[in-house]
Amino acid sequence: MNIKLNFLKISNSIRKPEKKVQMALDLVEPGDDADIYDQPERVNKLLPEQVTVKMLCNDIVRIAWPALMEFILTQLVSMVDMIMVGQLGPWAISAVGLTSQPKFLLMAAFMSMNVGATALIARYKGEGDYQKTNTVLRQALLITLVLSAITSCIGFIFAEPIIRFMGAEDAQTLAGGTSYLQIQMTGFVILALTTTITAALRGIGNSKTAMIYNTVANIFNVIFNYLLIYGHFGFPRMEVAGASLATVIGQCIAFILALIAILRGDQYIHLRFKDGFKPQWNVIKSIFRIGIPSMVEQLLLRLGHISYTRAVASLGNLAFATHNICTNIQSISFMNGRAFAVSATSLVGQSLGKKRPDMAQAYSRYTRRIGMTISILMGISFWLFRTPLISMYTDDASVLALGKQILAFVAISQPFQSSQFILSGALRGAGDTKAVAIIIFFTVLLIRPGLAMLAIYVLEWGLQGAWVGFVMDQMIRSFLVLLRFNSGKWKRIKV
């Protein structure tokens, strides 16, 4: 009964209307394209008279902080998952770790279309076109439903060959990884639809609602982890499969709450079933025009990660378990860059929709500054607390010793990682997904796995060598993304 009452309270909180917040962008008039583009010194250096740096930072943080909390809490749950699974032994950590990249690869199709939806919704929100904004929402949900249904079937049917391809070395790891991935595929459509709703909310600058429903889902995930991994309170002991099922249960709860959020009709995006889901090919074409380069980017990203992961897996269970632990810890640092990238995407899209590339550039630059400041502090923390962080996962002396060395690489990479995340988000908000895809091709598909293989197979540097490749990838990618942003070409892209 208590659980039911709490769930109803949470649902009611989701229904509360968003407070109307005055944005700095609302204080400036729509611009004249020719006038603004012909005054580069104004775009690059000056803000409109009504706008202050404090106002820009308030807008950035208002969107970023709920996304940051959501991402951190989600990653903490992932860490708890890994810690709980880790009690079963190194084979279990490896089994779960082997599923990560294939799952992300299968998600690439609909996640990339979400990029297109976010960019269009942000642009139309900036233009003040309510009807187009909600048309994009319905068409994005339709695309996601179709793509995720196809990919979930593929993932379920080929789960065992996928895990074998990823480098499972023994029967126990193969069986655990296969069952984990198959269960994930059963909830794949629900996960996909939720991410599309989240992308739409972020397009209008509402990251708080997604934080609420994803936090609730994560709480249920942890509870069912405890019940299903070890078989407490009469529940079956399912071990690795139980961790996967707990995740799916949490995803279902998130979807229900996300659906409530867009059905209630008190914000800029509103799903009305009576408007229908008949394909509107002009809208779908616009989503695909932005989304396809992003899909190529995601495919290249995942292929690069898979090549990299396979190279690391060849070092054996001890090195791979250490790698997965450090990757899991490192993932929490992604949250900073991803959260401020949400701000950059939304604010750049809305600014360009209002024909204010000067505001788009100002938002991007201050977002990058704030994000990089936080990332430097995180890097220092990773360096200082290496031993306690690794100790949360295991008491194995060999893993502890190797993990401390790897977390040093994680610390060094922080400012570069944050910069490329945020500016890539800004480029995506402008619809400049082709440039990001090209940069990903050179860095993640060629440089990172190439250097990792050289270090592992030729130089015999072991796991440390693989992470040298990672740091080089982050540094070069950060430089290339900054070059593209500074070129200003993204300001002229039409969606």
Secondary structure by P-SEA (a helix, b strand, c coil): caaaaaaaaaaaaaacccccccccccccccccaaaaaaccccccccccccccaaaaaaaaaaacaaaaaaaaaaaaaaaaaaaaaaaacaaaaaaaaaaaaaaaaaaaaaaaaaaaaaaaaaaaaaaccaaaaaaaaaaaaaaaaaaaaaaaaaaaaaaaaaaaaaccccaaaaaaaaaaaaaaaaaaaaaaaaaaaaaaaaaaccaaaaaaaaaaaaaaaaaaaaacccccccccccaaaaaaaaaaaaaaaaaaaaaaaaacccccbbbbccccccccaaaaaaaaaccaaaaaaaaaaaaaaaaaaaaaaaccaaaaaaaaaaaaaacccaaaaaaaaaaaaaaaaaaaaaccaaaaaaaaaaaaaaaaaaaaaaaaaaaacaaaaaaaccccaaaaaaaaaaaaaaaaaaaaaaaaaaaaaaaaaacaaaaaaaaaaacccccaaaaaaaacccccccaaaaaaaaaaaaaaaaaaaaaaaaacccccccc
